[in-house]
């Protein structure tokens, strides 16, 4: 099913039922899964043919949703995120979203600014959101490309038009000394 509104009841229902949805994030088209659902994450890894030694970015709506991020590190993140979407890799407890692979005890998070996508996250919970492409393929720039990649294995596609000149987020890690390390710019 193709819909045009990320807040469509079919999108919300699909995510709440542990189904997957392809939609444009704040950067590129992604395959969305409810991060708190083991079943949804298993489906995500299966259709993406994603190795369990690779994690996924978790989209949240508030800086305080990122576990263990001290106030001074929150400020550093927010300053960087003002200019472009920024993902931050942080150490997390093995008990936090345990069904998502933790790479060296870490998970990656991105705070989504106020938007329909952030409203969706508030309705259904944190979202895992890797890019909408199989391994070794370019990210989908539109819904037609995404459908050609995933067919019926994703029940809902949100058509937000063509993605033009979009880039994935920059990825940072803040080390113990509070210095920013860029993993992807």
Residue pairs with C-beta under 8 A, 6 or more apart in sequence:
1 10
1 155
1 156
1 157
2 143
2 147
2 156
2 157
2 158
2 159
3 10
3 11
3 156
3 157
3 158
3 159
4 158
4 159
4 160
5 11
5 116
5 158
6 23
6 24
6 116
6 117
6 120
6 158
6 160
7 116
7 119
7 120
7 123
8 158
10 156
11 21
11 23
11 120
11 156
11 158
12 120
12 123
12 124
14 20
14 21
14 155
14 156
15 21
15 32
15 33
15 34
15 40
15 120
15 124
15 127
16 34
16 124
18 33
18 34
18 37
18 39
18 40
18 43
19 40
19 43
19 154
19 155
19 156
20 31
20 32
20 33
20 40
20 43
20 44
20 47
20 153
20 154
20 155
20 156
21 31
21 32
21 154
21 155
21 156
21 157
21 158
22 29
22 30
22 31
22 32
22 132
22 140
22 143
22 146
22 150
22 154
22 156
22 157
22 158
23 29
23 30
23 32
23 117
23 157
23 158
23 160
24 30
24 158
24 160
24 163
25 32
25 59
25 112
25 117
25 129
26 85
26 110
26 112
26 113
26 115
26 117
26 169
27 85
27 166
27 167
27 168
27 169
28 131
28 132
28 139
28 140
28 141
28 163
28 166
28 167
28 168
29 131
29 132
29 139
29 140
29 141
29 142
29 143
29 146
29 160
29 163
30 129
30 130
30 131
30 132
31 44
31 47
31 48
31 129
31 130
31 131
31 132
31 150
31 154
32 127
32 128
32 129
33 40
33 41
33 43
33 44
33 127
33 128
33 129
34 40
34 124
34 125
34 126
34 127
34 128
35 41
35 58
35 59
35 97
35 100
35 125
35 126
35 127
35 128
36 97
36 125
36 126
38 99
40 128
41 56
41 99
41 100
41 128
42 99
44 50
44 56
44 128
44 130
45 52
47 150
47 153
47 154
48 130
48 134
48 135
49 134
49 135
50 56
50 130
50 135
52 101
53 101
53 103
54 101
54 103
55 100
55 101
55 102
55 103
55 106
55 107
55 108
56 100
56 108
56 128
56 129
56 130
57 87
57 108
57 109
57 110
57 128
57 129
57 130
57 169
58 97
58 100
58 107
58 108
58 109
58 110
58 126
58 127
58 128
58 129
59 109
59 110
59 112
59 117
59 121
59 126
59 127
59 128
59 129
60 66
60 109
60 110
60 111
60 112
60 121
60 126
61 111
61 112
61 118
61 121
61 122
62 111
63 69
63 74
63 77
63 78
63 111
64 74
65 109
65 111
65 126
66 74
66 77
66 88
66 90
66 109
66 111
67 90
67 92
67 93
67 96
68 90
68 91
68 92
69 77
69 88
69 90
72 178
73 174
73 178
76 174
76 178
76 180
77 86
77 88
77 111
77 172
77 174
78 111
80 86
80 170
80 172
80 180
81 111
84 167
84 169
84 170
85 110
85 169
85 170
86 110
86 169
86 170
86 171
86 172
87 108
87 109
87 110
87 169
87 170
87 171
87 172
88 108
88 109
88 110
88 171
88 172
88 173
88 174
89 106
89 107
89 108
89 171
89 172
89 173
89 183
90 106
90 107
90 108
90 109
90 173
90 174
91 105
91 106
92 102
92 105
92 106
92 107
94 102
94 105
96 107
97 107
97 126
100 107
100 128
106 173
108 171
110 169
112 118
112 121
120 127
121 127
131 139
131 140
131 168
132 139
132 140
132 145
132 146
132 149
132 150
133 139
133 140
133 149
134 149
137 149
139 163
139 168
140 146
140 149
140 163
141 162
141 163
141 164
141 166
142 159
142 161
142 162
142 163
143 157
143 158
143 159
143 160
146 154
146 157
147 157
168 184
169 184
170 182
170 184
170 185
171 182
171 183
171 184
172 180
172 181
172 182
172 183
173 180
173 181
173 183
174 180
174 181
175 181
